[in-house]
Amino acid sequence: MRLGRIISRRKVFFLLFTGLLVLWLEKFVLNISKYHHNDELKAGYDLKVLDTARQWMEQSNLKNIKHDDVMVVNYGTIKCFHLGTKYERCLKPKHFHNKPRIVTNSITVRKDLRGSYGYNLIGISEYFFFEVVRFDEFLLYGKPLDVLVFDATPNLNLGAHHIPSATFKEISLGEILRDNFFDIISDVNILFGEDAVDPRPNWHLVKSSPYLSYKHPSFMSYMKLGSQEPEYTKSKVLVKKEHEDDGFKIVQLADLHLGVGKNRCLDEYPHHDKCEADSKTLKFVEEVLDIEKPGFVVFSGDQIMGDRSLQDSESVLYKAVDPVIRRRIPWAMVWGNHDDEGSLSRWELSKLAMKLPYSRFQISPHDTKDNTFGVGNYAHQIFYENDPEVAALSLYFMDSHKYSKTGKIYLGYDWLKEEQLEYIQSLYERGMKSHIKENIHRHAAMTFIHIPLPEYLNLDSKKRPGESNELIGTFKEGVTAPRYNSGGLVALDKIGVDVVGCGHDHCNDYCLHDDSTSNKNIWLCYGGGAGEGGYAGYGGTERRIRTYKFDPQTGKITTWKRLNSKPSEIFDFQIVKD
């Protein structure tokens, strides 16, 4: 009893202390806002004068600069106190340079440099911010201005404890006219982990030294004025002449389970004394891409291990797609049940994925932020180079959601919604079908999802009583398909799908020839888990990657897999469309 009273008193004292601390902080802190306007200075601005500045820009032939482009004039950090993720209050920002007397917008990069927010119940978080001025407002200001520039000196330390004066440079209008604006920084981001990459063109990741090092090292990535991020056109992916002999290959990357930093391996097989999950996984991916030289890559979900990405899911997404982007391979993606358990929602990840180079990811008009319809329901057709209006392959991508929201009725995982299936069918009927009709005998169709359909359990034939459906590969673990069958496979059968590819169950890598639909038998294939950061086990399961090859002359699809330890060898070769 006495011990219990002592513990209770300590709880009371702790709550009182926390409450008093919060009240004290409220007197000295401010909320983080994404944009902070200096209204006192802005009041003197005249829109007509700004219009004059814009006209002057046009006359001066500044082709690479738009009037609303911004220049970074200062940066710094903000320290905050947080209680879980529900309460956060911040001290006044610390600037690394004298604040210029000009209208600025302050932009906070909402990524905790310390890695406390999201991990700790109580802690100190810290954020990078930078201040920008619009170019037309700079013209209005008309005087020399201190702006942030990048100094290419080797091993330059941009950390909070050493800010070299060379970082800030007085720039004048005349220097900009002489094309010296190429060193002026226009946008800044922070990425995390010693293996961080930034695959976006015109972005420069400073890896010479970390900006700060806490839970994971953080690195500044920047873009210069006049080199804005390009708009990527979703040009047609083509089956080219060289594919006539070698075939058009699609590599499926299933369950990479990457996180911020290198991370530890789970259930590595065969076991090694030292194993860094992300670096081993990405090395395997790069080896397979170099061997196969695919024309298309599909990420089939759980690229991101959410609980290892609470500090920054953006860094992890870039790390996942970087090997594909560097090889200039078009790619598509669906989300798994773990991708949005980090710092970004499904919707936020989707907006990022859409903008990346060579991405064919799409947010459909029906996709919803609340995930009721899912995010990333779309289709893509691959055409013949010598006949770009005739489709060789039709690829469908669907969000298979996460966990069932009607647990009392159907436990486990969620299912493809009837509305999703109707939308995919409408894509086929209203546009895709017209590109197929002239090539019906050579055309093939595939669908990619993350969570398997209930029919992945159809080991017994529906049309041949007492016989089994053909199964090639490994069936080690239970199939965690949804318990409710929404008719997904029947709908896919109606639009001519030949193969369904999924992930999710890491230790299954089989293809099952299901015969439960009326039109034709459909192959249901697992990709096989590729990532060392996800579970394996079941007596020892080595990571693997599946490849599909489409023959443009006949329409035949074959498939095989490669192991991490023997990427040069293939196994379980089979035909999935003859």
C-alpha positions in Angstrom: 0.0 0.0 0.0 2.8 2.4 1.0 4.7 1.7 -2.3 1.5 2.3 -4.2 0.9 5.7 -2.5 4.5 6.7 -3.4 4.0 5.7 -7.0 0.7 7.6 -7.1 2.3 10.7 -5.6 5.1 10.6 -8.2 2.5 10.4 -10.9 0.7 13.5 -9.5 4.0 15.4 -9.1 5.0 14.5 -12.7 1.6 15.6 -14.1 1.8 18.9 -12.1 5.4 19.5 -13.3 4.4 18.8 -16.9 1.4 21.1 -16.6 3.4 24.0 -15.1 6.1 23.5 -17.8 3.5 23.7 -20.5 2.0 26.9 -19.0 5.5 28.5 -18.7 6.3 27.6 -22.3 3.1 29.2 -23.5 4.5 32.5 -22.4 7.7 32.3 -24.4 6.9 30.2 -27.4 5.2 30.4 -30.8 3.4 28.0 -33.0 5.2 26.9 -36.2 3.5 28.2 -39.3 4.5 27.2 -42.7 4.5 30.8 -44.1 5.2 33.9 -42.0 4.5 37.2 -43.6 6.0 40.5 -42.5 2.8 42.5 -42.9 4.3 45.8 -41.7 6.8 45.8 -44.6 4.4 44.4 -47.1 1.9 47.2 -46.5 4.2 49.5 -48.5 4.1 47.3 -51.6 2.1 48.5 -54.6 0.8 45.8 -57.0 1.3 48.2 -59.9 4.9 48.6 -59.0 5.3 44.8 -58.9 3.7 44.7 -62.4 6.3 47.1 -63.6 9.1 44.9 -62.1 7.7 41.9 -64.0 7.6 43.9 -67.3 11.2 44.8 -66.7 12.1 41.1 -66.3 10.6 40.3 -69.6 12.5 43.1 -71.3 15.7 42.0 -69.7 15.4 38.5 -71.2 15.6 36.6 -67.9 14.3 33.5 -69.5 15.2 31.1 -66.7 13.6 33.1 -63.9 9.9 33.7 -63.3 8.6 36.7 -61.4 7.3 34.5 -58.5 10.5 32.5 -58.2 12.0 32.8 -54.8 15.5 33.3 -53.4 16.6 32.0 -50.0 17.9 34.9 -47.8 18.2 33.2 -44.5 17.9 29.9 -42.6 18.0 28.5 -39.1 16.5 26.1 -36.7 13.5 26.1 -34.3 13.5 24.1 -31.1 10.2 22.8 -29.7 8.9 21.0 -26.7 6.4 18.2 -27.5 4.1 15.9 -25.6 3.6 12.9 -27.9 2.3 14.1 -31.2 -0.7 16.0 -29.8 1.0 19.0 -28.3 4.0 21.0 -29.5 5.2 24.5 -28.7 8.3 26.1 -30.1 10.8 28.7 -29.0 11.6 31.7 -31.2 13.6 30.7 -34.3 17.4 31.0 -34.3 18.6 32.7 -37.5 22.0 32.1 -38.9 22.3 35.6 -40.4 21.1 39.1 -39.7 17.5 39.3 -40.8 17.2 41.5 -44.0 14.8 44.4 -44.0 12.6 43.0 -46.7 9.3 41.1 -47.0 10.0 37.4 -46.5 8.1 34.1 -46.2 9.4 31.7 -43.6 9.1 28.0 -44.6 9.6 25.3 -42.0 10.6 21.8 -43.1 8.4 19.7 -40.8 10.9 17.0 -40.1 12.3 16.6 -36.6 16.1 16.8 -36.9 16.5 15.1 -33.5 14.1 12.3 -34.3 12.2 12.7 -31.0 8.7 13.7 -32.4 6.7 10.6 -33.1 9.1 8.4 -31.1 9.1 9.9 -27.6 6.3 10.7 -25.3 8.0 13.8 -24.1 11.0 15.5 -25.7 12.7 18.3 -27.6 12.1 18.5 -31.4 14.1 20.7 -33.7 13.2 21.9 -37.2 15.0 23.5 -40.1 13.5 26.6 -41.6 14.5 29.0 -44.4 13.3 32.5 -45.4 12.6 33.4 -49.0 11.9 36.6 -51.0 10.2 36.6 -54.3 12.2 37.8 -57.3 9.9 40.6 -58.3 9.9 41.8 -54.7 13.7 41.8 -54.8 13.6 44.0 -57.9 11.3 46.4 -56.0 13.8 46.4 -53.1 16.5 47.5 -55.5 19.4 47.4 -53.1 22.2 44.8 -52.6 20.7 41.9 -50.6 22.3 39.2 -48.4 21.2 35.9 -50.0 22.1 32.3 -49.2 24.4 30.8 -51.9 26.2 27.5 -52.1 30.0 27.5 -51.7 31.5 24.5 -53.4 34.5 24.4 -51.1 35.3 20.7 -50.3 34.0 19.5 -47.0 32.0 22.7 -46.3 30.2 22.3 -43.0 26.7 23.8 -43.1 25.9 22.6 -39.6 24.4 24.7 -36.9 27.8 24.9 -35.0 29.8 26.2 -38.0 28.2 28.7 -40.4 31.0 30.1 -42.6 30.6 33.7 -43.8 31.1 32.4 -47.4 27.6 30.9 -47.1 26.1 34.4 -47.3 27.0 36.7 -50.1 25.9 40.2 -51.0 24.2 40.0 -54.4 23.1 42.9 -56.5 20.8 43.2 -59.5 23.7 43.7 -61.8 25.3 40.4 -60.8 22.0 38.6 -61.5 21.9 40.2 -65.0 25.4 38.9 -65.6 24.1 35.3 -65.0 25.6 35.0 -61.5 22.3 33.9 -60.2 23.1 30.3 -60.8 24.6 30.0 -57.2 21.5 31.4 -55.5 19.5 28.8 -53.6 15.8 28.8 -54.4 14.5 25.8 -52.4 15.8 23.6 -49.5 14.8 20.2 -48.2 16.2 18.0 -45.4 16.8 14.3 -46.0 17.9 11.7 -43.4 20.2 8.7 -43.1 23.8 8.1 -44.0 22.5 6.4 -47.2 20.2 9.3 -48.2 19.8 10.1 -51.9 17.8 12.7 -53.8 16.9 11.3 -57.3 15.1 14.5 -58.4 16.8 16.4 -61.3 18.2 19.9 -60.3 18.3 19.0 -56.6 21.8 18.8 -55.0 22.3 16.7 -51.9 25.1 18.0 -49.7 26.7 14.7 -48.4 30.1 16.1 -47.5 29.0 16.5 -43.9 25.7 16.2 -42.0 23.7 19.3 -41.3 23.0 17.8 -37.8 23.5 14.3 -36.4 21.0 13.0 -33.8 19.0 9.8 -34.3 20.0 9.8 -37.9 22.3 12.3 -39.7 20.4 14.9 -41.6 21.6 16.4 -44.9 20.6 19.5 -46.8 19.3 19.2 -50.3 18.9 22.4 -52.4 17.8 23.7 -55.7 19.2 26.8 -57.4 17.4 29.7 -58.9 16.7 29.3 -62.5 16.7 25.5 -62.4 13.2 24.7 -61.3 11.9 21.1 -61.1 10.8 20.0 -64.5 7.2 18.9 -65.2 7.5 15.2 -66.2 5.5 14.2 -69.2 3.9 10.7 -68.9 5.1 9.7 -72.4 4.1 6.3 -73.8 6.2 3.3 -72.7 7.1 1.4 -75.9 7.9 -2.2 -76.8 10.9 -1.4 -79.0 12.6 -3.3 -81.8 15.3 -4.8 -79.5 12.5 -6.4 -77.5 11.4 -8.5 -80.4 14.2 -11.0 -79.7 14.8 -10.5 -76.0 11.3 -9.7 -74.9 9.9 -6.9 -72.8 10.6 -7.5 -69.1 8.8 -6.3 -66.0 10.6 -6.6 -62.7 8.4 -6.7 -59.6 9.9 -5.4 -56.4 7.8 -6.7 -53.6 8.1 -5.8 -49.9 11.4 -3.9 -49.8 10.7 -2.7 -46.2 13.2 0.1 -46.2 13.5 2.7 -43.5 15.5 5.8 -42.5 19.2 4.8 -42.3 20.7 1.3 -42.9 18.6 -0.6 -40.4 19.0 -4.1 -39.0 18.1 -7.3 -40.9 15.2 -9.5 -39.8 15.4 -13.2 -40.2 18.3 -13.1 -42.6 18.9 -16.3 -44.5 21.6 -17.5 -44.8 22.7 -15.7 -41.6 25.7 -13.4 -41.5 27.3 -11.8 -38.4 26.9 -8.3 -39.9 23.9 -7.4 -42.0 22.6 -4.0 -42.9 19.1 -4.4 -44.2 18.6 -1.5 -46.6 22.1 -1.6 -48.2 21.8 -5.3 -48.7 18.3 -5.0 -50.2 19.2 -2.2 -52.6 22.4 -4.0 -53.7 20.2 -7.0 -54.6 17.8 -4.7 -56.5 20.6 -3.1 -58.4 22.1 -6.4 -59.4 18.8 -7.7 -60.7 18.1 -4.5 -62.7 21.5 -4.7 -64.3 21.0 -8.4 -65.2 17.4 -8.1 -66.5 17.5 -4.6 -68.0 13.7 -4.3 -67.7 11.5 -2.0 -69.7 9.3 -1.4 -66.7 9.4 -1.9 -62.9 6.5 -2.4 -60.5 6.8 -1.7 -56.8 4.0 -3.9 -55.3 3.7 -2.4 -51.8 5.5 -2.0 -48.5 8.4 -0.2 -50.1 8.5 1.7 -46.8 8.6 0.2 -43.3 6.4 2.7 -41.5 7.8 2.3 -37.9 11.3 2.8 -39.2 10.3 5.9 -41.2 8.6 8.1 -38.6 11.4 10.7 -38.9 10.9 11.0 -42.7 9.1 8.8 -45.2 10.2 11.1 -48.0 13.8 10.0 -47.6 12.8 6.4 -47.7 10.7 6.7 -50.8 13.6 8.4 -52.6 15.9 5.6 -51.6 13.5 3.0 -52.9 13.0 4.5 -56.4 16.6 5.8 -56.8 18.1 2.6 -58.5 15.2 2.7 -61.0 15.4 6.4 -61.8 19.2 6.3 -62.2 18.7 3.7 -64.9 15.9 5.7 -66.5 13.4 2.9 -66.3 9.6 3.8 -66.2 8.0 2.5 -63.0 4.7 2.2 -61.3 3.7 1.6 -57.6 1.0 0.5 -55.3 0.8 0.9 -51.6 0.9 -1.8 -48.9 -0.3 -1.8 -45.4 3.0 -0.4 -43.9 3.9 2.4 -46.4 1.8 5.1 -44.7 2.7 4.2 -41.1 5.7 6.6 -41.1 5.7 10.4 -41.3 3.5 10.7 -44.4 0.0 9.6 -45.3 -1.0 7.6 -48.3 -2.2 10.8 -50.0 1.1 12.7 -49.3 3.2 9.8 -50.5 1.1 9.5 -53.7 1.6 13.2 -54.5 5.3 12.7 -54.1 5.4 9.6 -56.2 3.5 11.2 -59.1 6.1 13.9 -59.5 9.2 11.8 -59.6 11.1 11.1 -62.8 9.9 8.1 -64.9 6.9 7.6 -62.6 3.7 6.3 -64.1 1.9 6.5 -60.7 -1.5 8.2 -60.8 -4.0 9.5 -58.4 -7.4 8.8 -60.0 -10.3 11.3 -59.9 -12.1 8.9 -57.4 -9.2 8.4 -55.0 -9.8 9.8 -51.6 -7.6 11.2 -48.8 -9.5 9.2 -46.2 -8.6 6.0 -48.1 -12.2 4.8 -48.5 -11.6 4.4 -52.2 -7.9 4.0 -51.8 -5.1 6.0 -53.4 -3.4 4.9 -56.6 -6.0 3.1 -58.7 -5.0 3.5 -62.3 -4.0 1.8 -65.5 -1.2 2.0 -68.0 -0.8 0.6 -71.5 2.5 -0.2 -73.2 2.4 0.2 -76.9 4.4 -1.0 -79.9 7.1 1.4 -81.1 6.2 0.6 -84.8 2.5 1.1 -84.1 2.0 3.5 -81.2 -1.8 3.2 -81.2 -1.8 -0.5 -80.6 -1.4 -1.8 -77.1 0.9 -4.7 -76.4 0.3 -4.8 -72.6 -2.3 -3.4 -70.3 -1.3 -3.0 -66.7 -3.8 -2.3 -63.9 -2.8 -1.0 -60.5 -5.1 -1.1 -57.5 -4.9 0.0 -53.8 -5.7 -3.1 -51.7 -6.0 -1.0 -48.6 -4.8 -2.1 -45.1 -6.9 -3.6 -42.3 -10.6 -4.4 -42.2 -12.7 -1.6 -40.8 -15.5 -4.1 -40.0 -13.5 -6.3 -37.7 -16.5 -7.8 -35.9 -17.8 -9.2 -39.2 -14.7 -9.7 -41.3 -11.4 -9.9 -39.3 -8.0 -9.3 -40.8 -7.3 -7.4 -44.0 -9.4 -5.1 -46.1 -10.5 -5.9 -49.7 -10.8 -4.3 -53.1 -14.0 -2.2 -53.1 -16.7 -2.8 -55.6 -16.4 0.9 -56.6 -12.7 0.4 -57.4 -13.4 -2.5 -59.6 -16.1 -0.6 -61.4 -13.7 2.2 -62.0 -11.0 -0.1 -63.4 -13.6 -1.7 -65.7 -14.7 1.8 -66.9 -11.0 2.6 -67.8 -11.0 -0.5 -69.9 -14.4 0.1 -71.6 -14.0 3.8 -72.3 -10.4 4.0 -73.6 -8.1 1.0 -73.3 -10.3 -1.4 -75.1 -10.0 0.5 -78.4 -6.2 0.1 -78.4 -6.5 -3.7 -77.9 -9.1 -4.8 -80.4 -6.6 -4.9 -83.4 -4.1 -6.9 -81.4 -6.4 -9.2 -79.3 -4.3 -12.4 -79.9 -0.9 -10.9 -79.0 -2.2 -8.6 -76.3 -1.6 -9.4 -72.6 -3.0 -7.9 -69.3 -1.7 -7.9 -65.8 -2.9 -6.5 -62.5 -0.7 -5.6 -59.5 -2.0 -5.3 -55.9 -0.3 -5.7 -52.5 -2.6 -7.9 -50.4 -3.5 -11.2 -52.2 -7.1 -12.0 -53.4 -9.1 -14.7 -51.6 -8.6 -16.9 -54.7 -4.9 -17.3 -53.9 -6.2 -20.1 -51.6 -7.9 -22.0 -54.4 -5.6 -25.0 -54.4 -8.4 -27.3 -55.4 -9.8 -27.0 -59.0 -13.4 -25.7 -59.3 -13.9 -27.2 -62.8 -12.2 -30.5 -62.2 -13.5 -32.1 -59.0 -10.9 -34.1 -57.1 -8.0 -32.4 -58.9 -5.6 -29.6 -57.8 -4.8 -26.4 -59.6 -1.3 -26.2 -60.9 1.1 -24.5 -58.4 4.7 -23.6 -59.1 6.9 -22.2 -56.3 6.9 -22.1 -52.5 3.8 -22.1 -50.3 5.3 -21.6 -46.8 3.0 -19.4 -44.8 -0.7 -18.8 -44.5 -2.3 -16.6 -47.1 -3.5 -13.4 -45.4 -6.1 -12.6 -48.0 -9.3 -10.7 -46.9 -12.1 -12.9 -45.6 -14.7 -11.0 -47.7 -14.6 -11.7 -51.4 -15.7 -8.6 -53.3 -15.6 -10.2 -56.7 -12.2 -8.8 -57.6 -11.0 -11.7 -59.7 -14.3 -12.0 -61.6 -14.1 -8.3 -62.5 -10.5 -8.7 -63.7 -11.5 -11.7 -65.7 -14.1 -9.6 -67.6 -11.4 -7.1 -68.8 -9.1 -9.9 -69.9 -6.4 -10.0 -67.2 -4.0 -12.9 -67.6 -1.8 -12.6 -64.5 -2.3 -11.0 -61.0 0.9 -10.1 -59.1 0.9 -9.4 -55.3 3.2 -9.2 -52.3 2.5 -9.1 -48.6 3.1 -12.7 -47.6 6.9 -12.6 -47.8 7.6 -16.4 -47.6 5.2 -17.3 -50.4 6.5 -17.0 -53.9 4.2 -19.3 -55.9 2.1 -18.9 -59.0 -1.3 -20.6 -58.8 -3.3 -21.4 -62.0 -6.8 -20.6 -60.7 -9.8 -21.9 -62.7 -12.7 -20.4 -60.7 -13.6 -17.7 -63.3 -15.7 -18.3 -66.4 -13.7 -16.8 -69.3 -10.2 -18.2 -68.7 -7.9 -19.5 -66.1 -5.8 -16.7 -64.4 -2.4 -17.1 -62.9 -2.1 -15.7 -59.4 1.5 -15.0 -58.5 3.4 -13.8 -55.5 6.5 -11.5 -56.0 8.4 -13.1 -53.1 9.8 -10.7 -50.4 12.9 -8.8 -51.5 13.6 -6.7 -48.4 15.9 -7.7 -45.5 14.0 -5.3 -43.3 10.8 -7.4 -43.3 10.1 -10.7 -41.7 11.0 -14.0 -43.3 11.6 -17.2 -41.2 9.5 -20.3 -41.8 12.5 -22.5 -41.7 14.7 -20.0 -43.5 13.6 -17.9 -46.5 16.0 -16.1 -48.7 15.0 -12.8 -50.3 14.0 -13.0 -54.0 12.8 -10.9 -56.9 10.4 -12.0 -59.7 10.7 -11.0 -63.4 8.0 -11.3 -66.1 8.9 -11.4 -69.8 6.4 -10.5 -72.5 7.0 -11.8 -76.1 5.7 -9.0 -78.4 5.6 -11.5 -81.4 3.3 -14.0 -79.7 1.8 -12.4 -76.6 3.3 -15.1 -74.4 4.4 -14.2 -70.8 7.0 -16.2 -68.9 8.2 -15.6 -65.4 11.1 -16.6 -63.1 12.8 -15.5 -59.8 16.3 -14.8 -58.6 17.8 -15.2 -55.1 19.8 -12.6 -53.3 22.8 -15.0 -52.9 22.7 -16.1 -56.6 21.2 -13.2 -58.7 22.9 -14.6 -61.8 20.8 -17.8 -61.7 17.0 -18.1 -62.3 14.7 -20.7 -60.8 11.0 -21.7 -61.2 10.8 -20.7 -64.8 7.3 -21.1 -66.1 4.8 -19.9 -68.7 1.9 -17.8 -67.3 0.3 -16.9 -70.7 0.7 -19.0 -73.8 
